[in-house]
Amino acid sequence: MKLRLEDNTLRLRLSGEEVADFQQTGRLETVVLLGPSVTDRLIYALQRDETTTDPGLGVSYTAGRVVVRLPPDVADTWTASDEVSLRGEVEVADNQVVHILVEKDLGCKH
C-alpha cells in the first residue's frame, strides 16, 4: 500500500493483492522505519470501521499513526466492484478540510 501526502490530501493506493487482503481481513497496515529507534516510525493503515455511523470516509491521527477508516458497506461495495476510487473529506482544525482518496492501483507491476 502506498501513501501520498500533498497539501491537504491523503491518498492510499492498493495493489490488487492488497485489495483482496483488505476484503478478507478488513485492515491493511504499513510500517515505515524512520530512525534508529523502534519508536522512530510512521504507521499508516486502512481499516474497515465497524463502529462508525458516518457513511463517509474518515481519518484519525495519533503519535506516528494515520488510519483511514471506511464504513463497512462502503468497504464491501468497493472491494467487490470494479470501482477504482473512493473519495471523502474530513473537517479538521482551523476550518480546514483533509481530502481522502483511496484507489485500486491495478495497473501497477512493481
C-alpha positions as CSV (number, residue, x, y, z in Angstrom):
1,M,0.0,0.0,0.0
2,K,1.4,3.4,-1.0
3,L,0.8,6.6,0.9
4,R,1.0,10.0,-0.7
5,L,0.6,13.3,1.2
6,E,0.3,16.5,-0.7
7,D,-1.1,19.8,0.7
8,N,-4.4,18.8,2.4
9,T,-4.8,15.5,0.5
10,L,-4.1,12.0,1.8
11,R,-4.0,9.3,-0.9
12,L,-3.7,5.5,-0.4
13,R,-3.1,3.2,-3.4
14,L,-3.6,-0.5,-3.1
15,S,-2.4,-3.3,-5.4
16,G,-4.9,-6.0,-6.5
17,E,-3.5,-8.4,-3.9
18,E,-3.8,-5.7,-1.1
19,V,-7.5,-5.1,-2.1
20,A,-8.1,-8.8,-1.8
21,D,-6.3,-8.9,1.6
22,F,-8.3,-5.9,2.8
23,Q,-11.6,-7.5,1.7
24,Q,-10.8,-10.6,3.8
25,T,-9.3,-9.0,6.9
26,G,-10.8,-5.5,7.0
27,R,-7.4,-4.0,7.7
28,L,-4.0,-3.2,6.0
29,E,-1.1,-1.6,7.8
30,T,2.3,-0.4,6.7
31,V,5.2,0.5,9.0
32,V,7.9,2.8,7.7
33,L,11.0,3.0,9.9
34,L,12.4,6.5,10.1
35,G,15.3,6.2,12.5
36,P,17.5,4.0,14.8
37,S,14.9,3.5,17.5
38,V,11.9,1.2,17.2
39,T,9.7,4.2,18.0
40,D,11.1,6.2,15.1
41,R,8.4,5.1,12.7
42,L,5.3,6.1,10.8
43,I,2.4,3.6,10.6
44,Y,-0.4,4.1,8.1
45,A,-3.4,1.9,7.8
46,L,-6.7,1.3,6.0
47,Q,-9.4,-0.1,8.3
48,R,-13.0,-1.3,7.9
49,D,-14.7,0.6,10.8
50,E,-17.5,-1.4,12.2
51,T,-18.2,1.2,14.9
52,T,-19.0,4.2,12.6
53,T,-22.4,5.5,11.9
54,D,-21.0,8.1,9.4
55,P,-21.4,7.0,5.8
56,G,-18.2,8.8,4.7
57,L,-14.5,8.1,4.8
58,G,-12.7,9.1,8.0
59,V,-9.2,9.6,9.1
60,S,-7.5,9.7,12.5
61,Y,-4.0,10.6,13.7
62,T,-2.2,9.7,16.9
63,A,1.5,9.8,17.5
64,G,3.1,8.3,14.4
65,R,-0.1,6.6,13.2
66,V,-2.5,7.6,10.4
67,V,-5.6,5.5,9.9
68,V,-8.1,5.9,7.1
69,R,-11.4,4.4,8.1
70,L,-14.1,3.0,5.7
71,P,-17.7,2.3,6.8
72,P,-18.5,-1.5,6.3
73,D,-20.9,-1.0,3.4
74,V,-18.5,1.3,1.6
75,A,-15.6,-1.1,2.1
76,D,-17.7,-4.1,0.9
77,T,-19.1,-2.4,-2.2
78,W,-15.7,-1.0,-3.2
79,T,-13.7,-4.2,-2.8
80,A,-16.3,-6.3,-4.6
81,S,-16.7,-4.0,-7.6
82,D,-14.8,-2.5,-10.5
83,E,-15.0,0.9,-8.8
84,V,-11.4,2.3,-8.7
85,S,-11.6,5.3,-6.4
86,L,-13.2,6.3,-3.1
87,R,-13.2,10.0,-2.2
88,G,-14.1,11.8,1.0
89,E,-13.4,14.9,3.0
90,V,-12.9,15.3,6.7
91,E,-13.1,18.6,8.5
92,V,-10.1,19.3,10.8
93,A,-8.8,22.1,12.9
94,D,-9.0,25.8,11.8
95,N,-11.9,25.2,9.4
96,Q,-9.6,23.2,7.1
97,V,-10.6,20.0,5.2
98,V,-8.5,16.9,4.5
99,H,-9.3,15.3,1.2
100,I,-9.0,11.5,1.3
101,L,-8.6,9.3,-1.8
102,V,-8.3,5.5,-1.7
103,E,-7.6,3.9,-5.0
104,K,-7.1,0.5,-6.5
105,D,-3.7,0.5,-8.3
106,L,-4.5,-2.4,-10.6
107,G,-2.1,-1.4,-13.3
108,C,0.9,-1.4,-11.0
109,K,3.6,-4.0,-11.9
110,H,6.2,-3.2,-9.3
